Amino acid sequence: MPSRSVTPAVRRRVLGLTLLLGLGLFVWQLGSSGLVDETPPLFAASARAMAESGDWLIPRVNGLPRYDKPPLVYWAMGLVYALPGQEQWNPLGTWAARLPSALASVAVMLALVQTLLRWPQATDHGQDRWQPRAVVTALTAALAFALSPLVLLWGRIAVSDALFSGCLSLALLLCWHSYAAAGGGWWRGWVLLGLAVLAKGPVAILLLGLTLLLFGALQADLGRLWTRLRPPVGLAITAGISLPWYGLALAVEGEPFWRSFFGYHNLQRFTAVVNNHQQPWWFFAVVLLLASLPWSPLLLLGLIRGIGGGRFGFPGPPLPPALSLQRFAACWLLAVLLFFTAAATKLPSYWLPATPAAGLLIALAARPGGGRPWRLAFGLSLVLALLLALVFAAAPWWVPGIVTPEMPTLPAQLLASRRLALAAGCYGLAAVAAGLAWRSRGRSEGLLALQLPLVLFVPLVLLPVGELGDGLRGAPVRQMAATVRQDRHSQEPLAMVGMLKPSLHYYARQVVIFEGAPATGLVNLADRLGAERRAGQSPSTVQQQPTLLLVIDAGTAQQPYWQGLEPELLDSAGIYRLWRLDRSRLERRAAALKAAGVRPDWRDPRPERY
């Protein structure tokens, strides 16, 4: 029997409510804190440089081209940076940098709700209950996605992951729409896939293709899936949208772009461990559970039932296209799990494309059928919520054990803020409300009651704690940047050693020479001042530029090779000091270290140099 759609009026109201929830979770107070080191300032600076220079082809940061990601996220950020009056409404730069991630997350919430309102998957409710239950199921899917710890964090961070996940998720949902609607609008998914390729690269095609293959095989319906989605023409559409930029970038940048983007950031990340991101093969199985807390047991139940076609057992029978969403979501999640488990480099953010599928599986686990497994899964979810409440309530016992060299006062200030007590209250209230609603109203209502108190977690806990951390970790770097802009002599070089914070480059608006804490960093710095050339930074002699500005953290400054250089202290904030340093003293110290066997290595290949 075909699945019934809710009325247009109900659909508009539910989508409006979802939009309000999404704006509250991801857009409200988006610019209240600064850029979080280390990666977001690189994206933000590249996008701002595009807007200010008018060069929208190749992202550039700190005087160098940045090949790590395709341009879509930079374009999206840059369009906002191009708006006038940035100093008034975007003083920290975070509105422009974070808005693409936030809007992509809101768009996924709306797409999940729209999908489940148009194709409600439960058809065996009573005539007077099917539409309200469909509405509740749609809302629980959107909230299960949005309240994932991964989504809450990456939906407010200025990197490409949330935008990529959003584009790929919309492409996958639109492909399923076409399958469910007998091929209608088949081209839309391929358009969004093209944008996903422009957001992160060819991995989008691989993930979509693997999802469709798994789904077609489980459905025993590869032929109809092929006919309705028209992959040859669809891939041509995707290529027409994405390939022009790749071709232009390759023509302009040549072999360095090919070697860095395709060789390092795509092929090597899959076949070898980069940046020490080595994890065991079962890493994403753990991420799967943690990313859906506290309703991870419901995710496992939904996944099992999705593979089995809404029941237990494998393989499940073929389903009518309009009622196959749970199976499609299961294949979607498995595709991400299998692909990134096979990859050598593993990061938690790689799981983001699976979180919308997880939201669907969690919500659809509440469908009728399998009563005892549901009671067990939901009961375990309540237990997890209560355990999290107890963990937050026990904060006075474990928070003092947090060691943060950059934020030594964080434990004391975190406890004084009482925010973790509020977190305990949110999770405790969620568990109690869910238990009462489940007994009196039903499954979907119980799940919604478990979710709604956790919406309060964002304004009451997540955002205030983020602002607290920003005040301790980010504000000192911004103060250093402000002093640099005020006190810097004409063309005076700027460097940072020890803890490397790209936000210094973003807020100081000039090239920064970054070097690490070991003695090699000092030798490299002296060499680079006299030899390195990049846009905004030219080699100079000691006579041409007798001093440099140096931002150094307290721990690095205590190293013996940084002692005795007699710097002028211009400013200090947190663990950072801003020195004006005589280059002749730096040169003599570097010469002594070289004589002792310290070799400069800044000319060695570094794929992620900035």
C-alpha positions as CSV (number, residue, x, y, z in Angstrom):
1,M,0.0,0.0,0.0
2,P,1.5,3.4,-0.9
3,S,2.5,5.7,1.9
4,R,0.2,8.6,2.6
5,S,1.5,12.2,2.7
6,V,0.5,14.7,5.3
7,T,-1.6,17.7,4.2
8,P,0.2,20.8,2.7
9,A,-0.9,23.0,5.6
10,V,0.5,20.6,8.2
11,R,3.7,20.2,6.1
12,R,4.3,24.0,6.1
13,R,3.8,24.3,9.8
14,V,6.1,21.4,10.6
15,L,8.8,22.7,8.2
16,G,8.4,26.2,9.8
17,L,8.9,24.7,13.3
18,T,11.9,22.7,12.0
19,L,13.4,25.9,10.6
20,L,13.1,27.6,13.9
21,L,14.7,24.7,15.8
22,G,17.5,24.6,13.2
23,L,18.2,28.3,13.5
24,G,18.2,28.1,17.2
25,L,20.6,25.1,17.3
26,F,23.0,26.3,14.6
27,V,22.7,30.0,13.8
28,W,21.8,31.7,17.0
29,Q,24.9,33.5,18.5
30,L,27.0,32.1,15.7
31,G,29.4,35.1,15.9
32,S,29.7,35.3,19.7
33,S,33.1,33.7,19.8
34,G,36.3,33.8,17.7
35,L,37.7,31.3,15.3
36,V,38.9,28.1,16.9
37,D,42.5,27.1,16.2
38,E,43.9,25.3,14.4
39,T,42.1,24.6,11.1
40,P,39.1,27.0,10.9
41,P,41.3,30.2,10.6
42,L,42.9,28.7,7.5
43,F,39.5,28.3,5.9
44,A,38.4,31.7,7.0
45,A,41.6,33.5,5.9
46,S,41.5,31.9,2.5
47,A,37.8,32.8,2.0
48,R,38.4,36.4,3.1
49,A,41.4,36.7,0.8
50,M,39.2,35.5,-2.1
51,A,36.6,38.2,-1.3
52,E,39.2,41.0,-1.0
53,S,41.5,40.0,-3.9
54,G,38.8,39.0,-6.4
55,D,40.7,35.8,-7.1
56,W,38.0,33.1,-6.7
57,L,39.9,30.3,-8.4
58,I,42.6,29.1,-5.9
59,P,42.3,29.5,-2.2
60,R,45.3,31.1,-0.7
61,V,46.4,31.5,3.0
62,N,49.4,33.1,4.6
63,G,50.9,33.8,1.3
64,L,50.6,30.2,-0.1
65,P,48.1,28.4,-2.2
66,R,45.8,26.0,-0.2
67,Y,45.1,22.8,-2.1
68,D,43.5,20.7,0.7
69,K,39.8,21.2,-0.3
70,P,37.9,22.3,-3.4
71,P,36.5,25.8,-3.5
72,L,32.8,25.5,-2.6
73,V,33.2,26.2,1.1
74,Y,35.6,29.1,0.4
75,W,33.2,30.5,-2.1
76,A,30.3,30.3,0.3
77,M,32.3,32.0,3.1
78,G,33.8,34.5,0.7
79,L,30.3,35.7,-0.5
80,V,29.5,36.6,3.1
81,Y,32.9,38.2,3.6
82,A,32.2,40.3,0.5
83,L,29.3,42.0,2.3
84,P,30.0,45.5,3.5
85,G,30.4,46.6,7.1
86,Q,32.2,43.5,8.4
87,E,33.8,45.4,11.4
88,Q,30.3,46.2,12.7
89,W,28.4,43.0,12.3
90,N,31.1,40.4,11.9
91,P,34.0,41.7,14.1
92,L,35.4,38.2,15.0
93,G,35.0,36.9,11.4
94,T,32.9,34.0,12.6
95,W,29.6,34.8,11.1
96,A,30.9,34.6,7.6
97,A,33.2,31.6,8.3
98,R,30.6,29.5,10.1
99,L,27.4,30.3,8.2
100,P,27.9,27.7,5.4
101,S,28.3,24.9,8.0
102,A,25.3,26.2,10.0
103,L,23.0,26.6,7.0
104,A,24.0,23.2,5.6
105,S,23.0,21.6,8.9
106,V,19.6,23.4,8.9
107,A,19.1,22.3,5.3
108,V,19.6,18.7,6.2
109,M,17.1,19.0,9.1
110,L,14.5,20.4,6.6
111,A,15.2,17.7,4.0
112,L,14.7,14.9,6.6
113,V,11.4,16.4,7.7
114,Q,10.2,17.0,4.1
115,T,11.1,13.4,3.2
116,L,9.2,11.8,6.1
117,L,6.2,14.1,5.7
118,R,5.9,13.3,2.0
119,W,6.6,9.6,2.4
120,P,5.5,8.5,6.0
121,Q,6.9,5.0,6.4
122,A,4.4,3.7,9.0
123,T,1.2,2.8,7.3
124,D,-0.5,0.8,10.0
125,H,-1.6,3.6,12.3
126,G,-5.3,4.1,12.9
127,Q,-6.9,6.6,10.5
128,D,-7.1,9.2,13.3
129,R,-3.5,8.8,14.3
130,W,-1.4,8.3,11.2
131,Q,-0.8,12.0,10.4
132,P,0.2,13.2,14.0
133,R,2.5,10.1,14.2
134,A,4.1,11.0,10.9
135,V,4.7,14.5,12.1
136,V,6.3,13.3,15.3
137,T,8.5,10.8,13.4
138,A,9.7,13.5,11.0
139,L,10.6,15.8,13.9
140,T,12.4,13.0,15.8
141,A,14.5,12.2,12.7
142,A,15.6,15.9,12.3
143,L,16.4,16.2,16.0
144,A,18.2,12.8,16.2
145,F,20.5,14.2,13.4
146,A,20.9,17.8,14.8
147,L,21.5,16.7,18.4
148,S,24.3,14.3,17.5
149,P,27.4,15.6,19.4
150,L,29.3,15.5,16.1
151,V,26.7,17.6,14.3
152,L,26.4,20.1,17.1
153,L,30.1,20.7,17.0
154,W,30.9,20.6,13.3
155,G,27.7,22.5,12.4
156,R,29.2,25.6,14.1
157,I,32.8,25.2,12.9
158,A,34.4,27.0,10.0
159,V,35.6,24.0,8.0
160,S,34.2,22.1,5.0
161,D,32.9,19.0,6.6
162,A,29.4,20.1,7.4
163,L,28.9,21.7,4.0
164,F,30.2,18.5,2.3
165,S,28.0,16.3,4.5
166,G,25.0,18.6,3.7
167,C,25.4,18.5,0.0
168,L,26.0,14.7,-0.1
169,S,23.1,14.0,2.2
170,L,20.7,16.1,0.1
171,A,22.0,14.3,-3.0
172,L,21.3,10.9,-1.4
173,L,17.9,11.9,-0.2
174,L,17.0,13.3,-3.6
175,C,18.1,10.1,-5.2
176,W,15.8,8.1,-3.0
177,H,13.0,10.6,-3.7
178,S,13.4,9.8,-7.4
179,Y,13.3,6.1,-6.7
180,A,10.2,6.5,-4.6
181,A,8.5,8.8,-7.1
182,A,9.1,6.5,-10.1
183,G,11.9,8.7,-11.5
184,G,10.5,12.1,-11.0
185,G,13.1,14.8,-10.5
186,W,15.9,12.3,-11.2
187,W,18.4,15.0,-12.1
188,R,18.3,17.0,-8.8
189,G,20.4,14.5,-6.8
190,W,23.1,14.6,-9.5
191,V,23.2,18.4,-9.2
192,L,23.7,18.2,-5.5
193,L,26.4,15.5,-6.0
194,G,28.3,18.0,-8.2
195,L,28.2,20.5,-5.4
196,A,29.4,17.8,-2.9
197,V,32.4,17.1,-5.3
198,L,33.1,20.8,-5.2
199,A,33.0,20.7,-1.4
200,K,35.4,17.8,-0.7
201,G,36.3,15.9,-3.8
202,P,35.6,12.6,-5.6
203,V,34.9,10.8,-2.3
204,A,31.3,12.1,-2.7
205,I,30.8,10.0,-5.9
206,L,32.3,6.9,-4.2
207,L,30.0,7.2,-1.2
208,L,26.9,7.8,-3.2
209,G,27.7,5.0,-5.6
210,L,28.4,2.5,-2.8
211,T,25.2,3.5,-1.1
212,L,23.2,2.9,-4.2
213,L,24.9,-0.5,-4.9
214,L,24.2,-1.7,-1.4
215,F,20.6,-0.5,-1.6
216,G,19.9,-2.0,-5.0
217,A,21.4,-5.3,-3.9
218,L,19.3,-5.5,-0.7
219,Q,16.2,-4.4,-2.6
220,A,16.9,-6.9,-5.4
221,D,16.0,-3.9,-7.6
222,L,19.2,-2.7,-9.2
223,G,17.5,-2.5,-12.7
224,R,14.7,-0.3,-11.6
225,L,17.0,1.9,-9.5
226,W,19.3,2.3,-12.6
227,T,16.3,3.2,-14.8
228,R,14.9,5.8,-12.4
229,L,18.2,7.5,-11.5
230,R,19.8,7.4,-15.0
231,P,23.4,7.2,-13.7
232,P,25.3,7.8,-17.0
233,V,23.4,11.1,-17.7
234,G,23.4,11.9,-14.0
235,L,27.2,11.6,-13.7
236,A,27.6,13.8,-16.8
237,I,25.6,16.5,-14.9
238,T,27.8,16.0,-11.9
239,A,30.9,16.3,-14.0
240,G,29.5,19.4,-15.8
241,I,29.1,21.1,-12.5
242,S,32.4,20.1,-10.8
243,L,35.0,19.4,-13.5
244,P,35.4,23.0,-14.8
245,W,37.0,24.2,-11.6
246,Y,39.3,21.1,-11.4
247,G,40.4,21.7,-15.0
248,L,41.1,25.4,-14.5
249,A,43.0,24.7,-11.2
250,L,45.1,22.1,-12.9
251,A,45.8,24.4,-15.9
252,V,46.8,27.3,-13.6
253,E,48.7,25.5,-10.8
254,G,49.9,22.5,-12.7
255,E,51.8,19.6,-11.0
256,P,51.8,21.1,-7.4
257,F,47.9,21.1,-7.4
258,W,47.8,17.5,-8.8
259,R,50.3,16.2,-6.3
260,S,48.8,17.9,-3.3
261,F,45.1,17.7,-3.9
262,F,44.8,14.3,-5.6
263,G,48.0,12.7,-4.4
264,Y,48.1,13.7,-0.8
265,H,44.7,14.9,0.3
266,N,42.7,12.1,-1.5
267,L,44.8,9.1,-2.5
268,Q,47.3,9.2,0.3
269,R,44.7,9.9,3.0
270,F,42.9,6.7,2.0
271,T,46.0,4.5,1.5
272,A,48.3,5.8,4.3
273,V,48.1,7.5,7.7
274,V,48.7,11.2,7.5
275,N,49.2,13.7,10.4
276,N,49.3,10.8,12.9
277,H,45.6,10.1,12.5
278,Q,46.0,6.4,12.9
279,Q,43.1,4.5,14.6
280,P,42.2,0.8,15.0
281,W,40.0,-0.7,12.3
282,W,37.0,-0.7,14.7
283,F,37.3,3.1,15.3
284,F,34.1,4.1,13.4
285,A,32.1,1.4,15.2
286,V,32.8,3.4,18.4
287,V,32.2,6.7,16.7
288,L,28.8,5.3,15.4
289,L,27.8,4.8,19.1
290,L,29.2,8.0,20.5
291,A,27.8,10.2,17.7
292,S,24.2,9.2,18.5
293,L,24.2,9.3,22.3
294,P,22.0,8.8,24.2
295,W,19.8,7.0,21.6
296,S,22.6,4.8,20.2
297,P,20.6,1.6,21.1
298,L,17.8,2.9,18.9
299,L,20.2,3.4,16.1
300,L,21.4,-0.2,16.3
301,L,17.8,-1.4,16.3
302,G,16.9,0.8,13.3
303,L,20.0,-0.4,11.4
304,I,19.2,-4.1,12.0
305,R,15.5,-3.6,11.0
306,G,16.6,-1.5,8.0
307,I,18.8,-4.3,6.7
308,G,16.0,-6.8,7.2
309,G,13.4,-4.6,5.5
310,G,11.6,-3.5,8.6
311,R,11.8,-6.9,10.4
312,F,14.5,-9.1,11.9
313,G,16.3,-11.5,9.6
314,F,18.7,-11.2,6.6
315,P,18.2,-10.7,3.8
316,G,14.8,-9.0,4.1
317,P,12.2,-9.1,1.3
318,P,12.1,-6.4,-1.4
319,L,10.0,-3.4,-0.3
320,P,7.8,-1.0,-2.3
321,P,10.0,1.9,-3.3
322,A,7.9,4.5,-1.3
323,L,8.3,2.4,1.9
324,S,12.1,1.6,1.5
325,L,13.5,4.6,3.3
326,Q,14.7,2.7,6.4
327,R,16.5,0.2,4.2
328,F,18.0,3.1,2.1
329,A,19.2,4.8,5.4
330,A,20.8,1.6,6.5
331,C,22.7,1.2,3.3
332,W,23.7,4.9,3.4
333,L,25.1,4.4,7.0
334,L,26.9,1.2,6.1
335,A,28.5,2.8,3.0
336,V,30.1,5.4,5.1
337,L,31.1,2.9,7.8
338,L,32.7,0.5,5.2
339,F,34.4,3.1,3.2
340,F,36.1,5.0,6.0
341,T,36.9,1.8,7.9
342,A,38.9,0.8,4.8
343,A,40.7,4.1,4.8
344,A,44.1,4.3,6.5
345,T,43.5,7.8,7.9
346,K,40.6,8.1,10.3
347,L,39.0,11.2,11.8
348,P,35.8,11.6,13.8
349,S,34.6,14.2,11.3
350,Y,34.5,11.5,8.5
351,W,31.4,10.1,10.2
352,L,29.4,13.3,9.5
353,P,27.9,12.1,6.2
354,A,26.4,9.2,8.1
355,T,24.6,11.3,10.7
356,P,21.5,12.1,8.6
357,A,21.1,8.3,7.9
358,A,21.5,7.7,11.6
359,G,18.7,10.2,12.3
360,L,16.4,8.4,10.0
361,L,17.1,5.0,11.5
362,I,16.6,6.3,15.0
363,A,13.3,7.8,14.2
364,L,12.1,4.8,12.1
365,A,13.0,2.4,14.9
366,A,9.9,3.6,16.6
367,R,7.6,2.1,14.0
368,P,5.2,-0.6,15.1
369,G,6.6,-4.2,15.2
370,G,9.2,-5.9,17.3
371,G,7.8,-4.7,20.6
372,R,10.4,-6.4,23.0
373,P,13.5,-5.2,21.0
374,W,12.0,-1.6,21.0
375,R,11.4,-1.7,24.8
376,L,15.0,-2.9,25.3
377,A,16.5,-0.3,23.0
378,F,14.5,2.6,24.4
379,G,15.1,1.5,28.0
380,L,18.8,1.4,27.3
381,S,18.6,4.9,25.8
382,L,16.9,6.1,29.0
383,V,19.7,4.5,31.0
384,L,22.3,6.2,28.9
385,A,20.6,9.6,29.4
386,L,20.6,9.0,33.1
387,L,24.3,8.0,33.1
388,L,25.2,11.1,31.2
389,A,23.3,13.1,33.8
390,L,25.3,11.5,36.5
391,V,28.6,12.1,34.7
392,F,27.8,15.8,34.4
393,A,26.5,15.9,38.0
394,A,29.9,14.4,39.2
395,A,31.8,17.2,37.4
396,P,33.4,18.4,40.7
397,W,35.2,15.0,41.0
398,W,36.6,14.7,37.4
399,V,36.9,18.2,36.0
400,P,39.9,19.1,38.2
401,G,41.8,16.3,36.5
402,I,41.6,18.1,33.1
403,V,45.1,19.3,32.1
404,T,45.1,22.1,29.5
405,P,48.4,23.9,29.1
406,E,46.8,26.5,27.0
407,M,43.9,27.1,29.5
408,P,45.3,26.3,33.0
409,T,42.4,28.0,34.7
410,L,39.7,26.1,32.7
411,P,38.7,23.5,35.3
412,A,38.2,26.1,38.0
413,Q,36.2,28.4,35.7
414,L,34.2,25.6,34.3
415,L,33.1,24.5,37.7
416,A,32.4,28.0,38.8
417,S,30.1,28.6,35.8
418,R,27.7,25.8,36.9
419,R,27.1,24.9,33.3
420,L,27.8,21.2,33.8
421,A,25.2,21.1,36.5
422,L,22.7,22.5,34.0
423,A,23.8,19.8,31.6
424,A,23.0,17.2,34.2
425,G,19.6,18.8,34.6
426,C,19.0,18.6,30.8
427,Y,19.8,14.9,30.6
428,G,18.0,14.0,33.8
429,L,14.9,15.9,32.6
430,A,15.1,14.2,29.2
431,A,15.1,10.7,30.8
432,V,12.2,11.4,33.1
433,A,10.1,13.1,30.4
434,A,10.8,10.3,27.9
435,G,9.8,7.6,30.3
436,L,6.5,9.3,31.2
437,A,5.7,10.1,27.5
438,W,6.4,6.6,26.3
439,R,4.0,5.1,28.8
440,S,1.2,7.6,28.2
441,R,1.6,8.5,24.6
442,G,3.6,6.0,22.6
443,R,7.0,5.3,21.0
444,S,7.6,8.3,18.8
445,E,6.3,10.6,21.5
446,G,8.6,9.0,24.0
447,L,11.6,9.6,21.7
448,L,10.5,13.2,21.1
449,A,10.3,13.7,24.8
450,L,13.8,12.4,25.2
451,Q,15.1,14.9,22.6
452,L,13.3,18.2,23.4
453,P,15.0,18.8,26.8
454,L,18.4,18.3,25.0
455,V,17.6,21.2,22.7
456,L,18.0,23.3,25.8
457,F,21.6,21.9,26.2
458,V,22.8,24.2,23.3
459,P,21.9,27.6,24.8
460,L,22.3,26.6,28.4
461,V,25.6,24.6,28.2
462,L,27.2,24.3,24.8
463,L,27.4,27.9,23.8
464,P,28.4,29.3,27.2
465,V,31.1,26.7,27.6
466,G,32.3,27.5,24.1
467,E,32.5,31.2,24.9
468,L,34.4,30.4,28.1
469,G,36.9,28.3,26.2
470,D,37.2,31.1,23.6
471,G,38.0,33.6,26.3
472,L,40.8,31.5,27.7
473,R,42.2,30.0,24.5
474,G,41.3,32.4,21.6
475,A,41.1,35.8,23.1
476,P,44.9,36.0,24.1
477,V,45.9,35.3,20.5
478,R,43.5,38.0,19.2
479,Q,45.1,40.4,21.7
480,M,48.5,39.6,20.3
481,A,47.2,40.2,16.8
482,A,45.7,43.6,17.8
483,T,49.0,44.7,19.4
484,V,50.9,43.6,16.2
485,R,48.6,45.7,14.1
486,Q,49.1,48.7,16.4
487,D,52.9,48.5,17.1
488,R,54.4,46.8,14.0
489,H,57.0,48.8,12.2
490,S,56.8,49.0,8.4
491,Q,57.4,45.6,6.8
492,E,58.6,44.2,10.1
493,P,58.4,40.4,9.9
494,L,56.0,38.5,12.2
495,A,56.7,35.0,13.5
496,M,55.1,32.6,16.0
497,V,56.9,29.7,17.7
498,G,55.8,26.9,20.0
499,M,52.0,26.7,19.8
500,L,51.1,27.5,16.3
501,K,47.8,29.4,15.9
502,P,46.7,30.3,12.4
503,S,44.2,32.8,14.0
504,L,47.2,35.1,14.5
505,H,47.5,35.3,10.8
506,Y,43.8,35.9,10.4
507,Y,43.4,38.6,13.0
508,A,46.8,40.3,12.4
509,R,46.1,40.4,8.6
510,Q,49.7,39.7,7.7
511,V,52.0,36.7,6.9
512,V,53.2,34.8,9.9
513,I,56.3,32.6,9.9
514,F,55.2,29.6,12.0
515,E,57.8,27.3,13.7
516,G,57.6,24.6,16.3
517,A,59.0,24.5,19.8
518,P,62.2,22.5,19.3
519,A,65.6,24.1,18.7
520,T,65.1,23.4,15.0
521,G,62.4,26.0,15.0
522,L,64.8,28.8,16.0
523,V,67.3,27.8,13.3
524,N,64.5,27.5,10.7
525,L,63.2,31.0,11.7
526,A,66.6,32.6,11.2
527,D,67.0,30.9,7.8
528,R,63.5,31.7,6.6
529,L,63.8,35.4,7.4
530,G,66.7,35.6,5.0
531,A,65.7,33.1,2.3
532,E,62.0,32.3,2.1
533,R,59.7,34.1,-0.4
534,R,56.0,33.9,-0.4
535,A,53.2,36.4,-1.3
536,G,53.4,39.1,1.4
537,Q,56.8,38.1,2.7
538,S,60.2,38.8,1.0
539,P,63.6,37.7,2.1
540,S,65.6,40.4,4.0
541,T,69.0,40.9,5.6
542,V,69.5,42.0,9.2
543,Q,70.5,45.4,7.9
544,Q,67.2,45.8,5.9
545,Q,65.0,44.5,8.7
546,P,66.9,44.6,12.0
547,T,64.0,43.4,14.2
548,L,61.1,41.0,14.1
549,L,57.9,40.6,16.1
550,L,57.7,37.1,17.8
551,V,54.7,35.6,19.5
552,I,55.9,32.9,21.9
553,D,54.2,30.8,24.5
554,A,55.5,30.7,28.1
555,G,56.6,27.1,27.9
556,T,58.7,27.6,24.8
557,A,60.1,30.8,26.1
558,Q,61.6,28.9,29.0
559,Q,63.7,26.7,26.7
560,P,67.4,27.4,27.1
561,Y,67.9,28.3,23.4
562,W,65.3,31.1,23.8
563,Q,67.0,32.5,26.9
564,G,69.3,35.5,26.9
565,L,68.1,37.1,23.6
566,E,67.0,40.3,25.5
567,P,63.7,40.8,23.7
568,E,61.5,43.9,24.2
569,L,58.2,42.7,25.7
570,L,55.4,44.5,23.9
571,D,52.4,42.6,25.3
572,S,51.3,39.5,27.2
573,A,48.0,37.7,27.5
574,G,47.3,34.2,28.8
575,I,50.3,32.0,28.0
576,Y,51.5,34.2,25.1
577,R,54.2,36.9,25.0
578,L,54.8,39.4,22.1
579,W,58.5,40.2,21.7
580,R,60.4,42.6,19.5
581,L,63.6,40.7,18.9
582,D,66.9,41.9,17.6
583,R,67.6,39.7,14.5
584,S,71.4,39.9,15.0
585,R,71.0,38.1,18.3
586,L,68.7,35.6,16.7
587,E,71.3,35.0,13.9
588,R,74.1,34.4,16.5
589,R,72.0,32.0,18.5
590,A,71.0,30.1,15.3
591,A,74.7,29.9,14.2
592,A,75.6,28.4,17.6
593,L,72.9,25.8,17.4
594,K,74.0,24.9,13.9
595,A,77.5,24.4,15.1
596,A,76.1,22.1,17.8
597,G,74.5,20.0,15.1
598,V,71.0,21.4,14.8
599,R,70.0,21.2,11.1
600,P,67.3,23.5,9.5
601,D,64.6,21.4,7.9
602,W,62.2,24.0,6.6
603,R,63.0,23.3,3.0
604,D,62.0,19.6,3.4
605,P,58.7,18.8,1.7
606,R,55.6,19.4,3.9
607,P,52.3,18.7,2.3
608,E,50.3,20.8,4.7
609,R,52.6,23.8,5.1
610,Y,50.9,27.1,5.8
